[in-house]
Amino acid sequence: MTPTTSHVQTKVLSLRVESELFDRLGEHAAKRGMTIQDYVLSRLVRDDFDERFRTAVEETQRFYGEPDHN
């Protein structure tokens, strides 16, 4: 069996955040045993998934003519 490698291209995002928000993010991250960077990234990924899922549900409802329950 030949091992496969995947090459993921990455980019850097730098943010300037007020210190109070940064501290709150740090508290949320610490509760989950995460770094602030990992916590913020997980929130962005989750929000992106939630938005894509919501859009898919809405499109399915329109396709089948079901009422929107929002």
Backbone bond lengths (Angstrom), bond angles and torsions (degrees), N, CA, C in turn:
res aa  C-N    CA-C-N  psi(-1)  N-CA   C-N-CA  omega(-1)  CA-C   N-CA-C  phi
1 M - - - 1.441 - - 1.528 108.24 -
2 T 1.313 115.82 130.12 1.455 121.01 179.43 1.528 109.73 -92.96
3 P 1.321 117.23 126.12 1.466 118.47 179.06 1.528 110.34 -67.62
4 T 1.290 115.89 143.04 1.458 119.85 177.50 1.518 109.31 -105.61
5 T 1.291 114.73 147.64 1.454 119.43 176.30 1.514 108.07 -123.24
6 S 1.277 115.54 142.24 1.455 118.89 175.92 1.521 107.80 -113.92
7 H 1.294 114.63 137.76 1.458 120.22 179.32 1.517 107.86 -107.55
8 V 1.302 115.20 112.17 1.449 121.31 -179.82 1.517 107.94 -100.71
9 Q 1.307 114.81 124.60 1.456 119.12 178.00 1.518 108.75 -80.91
10 T 1.302 117.70 134.53 1.457 121.44 -179.31 1.520 109.90 -123.43
11 K 1.305 114.47 159.66 1.461 122.42 175.62 1.517 107.70 -136.44
12 V 1.306 117.23 162.86 1.453 122.64 -178.36 1.524 109.38 -105.32
13 L 1.326 115.46 136.02 1.454 122.59 175.16 1.517 107.32 -121.58
14 S 1.298 116.62 123.34 1.453 121.35 179.48 1.526 108.20 -111.82
15 L 1.325 116.34 133.64 1.458 121.36 -178.36 1.515 110.68 -124.44
16 R 1.300 115.08 144.04 1.468 120.48 170.65 1.520 105.73 -105.16
17 V 1.329 116.62 120.90 1.461 122.63 -174.78 1.520 107.82 -127.39
18 E 1.337 116.00 137.22 1.466 118.22 177.71 1.519 109.43 -61.38
19 S 1.311 116.11 150.36 1.468 120.50 -171.09 1.524 112.95 -62.92
20 E 1.342 118.62 -34.89 1.465 120.08 179.48 1.529 110.84 -63.41
21 L 1.326 117.36 -44.43 1.463 120.84 178.00 1.519 110.61 -65.54
22 F 1.324 117.00 -41.32 1.464 121.20 178.94 1.528 110.14 -59.62
23 D 1.334 116.32 -42.66 1.470 120.13 178.81 1.525 111.22 -63.73
24 R 1.330 117.23 -42.09 1.471 120.16 178.23 1.523 110.81 -64.15
25 L 1.325 117.02 -41.18 1.466 119.96 176.67 1.526 110.15 -60.81
26 G 1.324 115.81 -40.64 1.459 120.53 178.31 1.520 112.18 -61.69
27 E 1.325 116.60 -39.63 1.467 120.60 177.99 1.530 111.15 -65.09
28 H 1.323 116.54 -44.81 1.467 120.03 178.44 1.532 110.76 -62.57
29 A 1.320 115.83 -42.52 1.465 120.32 -179.98 1.528 110.68 -63.75
30 A 1.323 116.56 -44.55 1.462 120.75 -177.92 1.524 111.48 -61.76
31 K 1.339 117.30 -37.88 1.472 120.65 178.60 1.524 111.11 -60.37
32 R 1.325 115.56 -26.77 1.470 120.19 -178.12 1.531 112.28 -103.07
33 G 1.316 116.28 4.57 1.461 120.69 179.90 1.520 112.28 67.27
34 M 1.329 116.27 34.16 1.463 121.33 -175.96 1.523 109.99 -119.47
35 T 1.317 115.47 160.87 1.454 119.66 169.25 1.523 107.83 -77.87
36 I 1.313 116.59 161.78 1.465 120.15 177.92 1.525 109.86 -60.49
37 Q 1.332 116.84 -41.76 1.458 120.67 179.53 1.515 111.58 -59.60
38 D 1.334 116.79 -46.71 1.462 120.32 179.99 1.523 111.73 -65.28
39 Y 1.341 116.28 -37.96 1.459 120.24 179.36 1.531 110.65 -64.43
40 V 1.314 116.93 -47.88 1.472 120.73 -179.83 1.524 110.06 -61.56
41 L 1.315 117.15 -44.37 1.461 120.87 179.11 1.526 110.86 -61.58
42 S 1.330 117.63 -42.23 1.468 119.63 -179.98 1.526 110.78 -63.79
43 R 1.327 117.71 -37.18 1.468 121.27 177.34 1.525 110.89 -65.81
44 L 1.320 116.77 -41.84 1.463 119.98 179.09 1.520 111.09 -64.07
45 V 1.325 116.95 -42.93 1.462 120.98 179.01 1.518 109.89 -64.60
46 R 1.323 117.26 -43.75 1.470 121.18 179.51 1.526 110.45 -62.33
47 D 1.326 117.13 -47.31 1.464 120.28 -179.91 1.521 111.11 -61.85
48 D 1.331 116.99 -39.28 1.460 120.76 178.08 1.526 110.03 -63.73
49 F 1.346 116.93 -44.22 1.466 120.45 178.32 1.523 110.43 -62.20
50 D 1.340 116.62 -45.99 1.470 120.58 -179.61 1.525 111.12 -57.99
51 E 1.322 116.47 -43.26 1.467 120.58 -179.47 1.529 111.02 -66.10
52 R 1.336 116.61 -43.70 1.473 119.64 179.28 1.525 110.74 -65.20
53 F 1.338 117.65 -38.58 1.461 121.36 178.95 1.530 110.36 -65.72
54 R 1.329 116.74 -45.30 1.466 121.62 179.36 1.531 110.24 -59.79
55 T 1.317 116.55 -42.75 1.464 121.03 178.74 1.522 110.95 -63.50
56 A 1.322 116.96 -41.74 1.467 120.57 179.42 1.528 110.92 -63.85
57 V 1.334 117.06 -40.84 1.469 120.67 178.82 1.528 109.67 -63.99
58 E 1.329 116.69 -45.51 1.462 120.32 -179.92 1.527 111.58 -61.78
59 E 1.336 116.91 -42.23 1.465 120.27 178.69 1.528 111.24 -64.87
60 T 1.326 116.87 -38.46 1.463 120.98 178.16 1.522 110.13 -65.24
61 Q 1.319 116.29 -43.00 1.467 119.93 178.75 1.528 110.57 -62.37
62 R 1.316 117.18 -42.77 1.471 119.85 178.12 1.520 110.98 -64.18
63 F 1.328 116.78 -40.20 1.461 121.43 -178.80 1.528 110.83 -61.67
64 Y 1.344 115.62 -43.74 1.461 120.11 -177.94 1.533 112.60 -91.44
65 G 1.321 116.83 0.43 1.459 120.44 177.73 1.510 114.18 71.27
66 E 1.325 116.66 24.81 1.461 120.10 179.51 1.522 109.28 -84.43
67 P 1.314 116.99 148.09 1.477 120.08 179.79 1.524 111.07 -67.45
68 D 1.320 114.90 149.08 1.460 121.39 176.18 1.517 108.07 -81.15
69 H 1.343 117.64 126.19 1.465 121.90 -175.73 1.529 113.03 -98.09
70 N 1.315 119.25 20.28 1.479 121.43 -179.66 1.477 112.13 -80.10
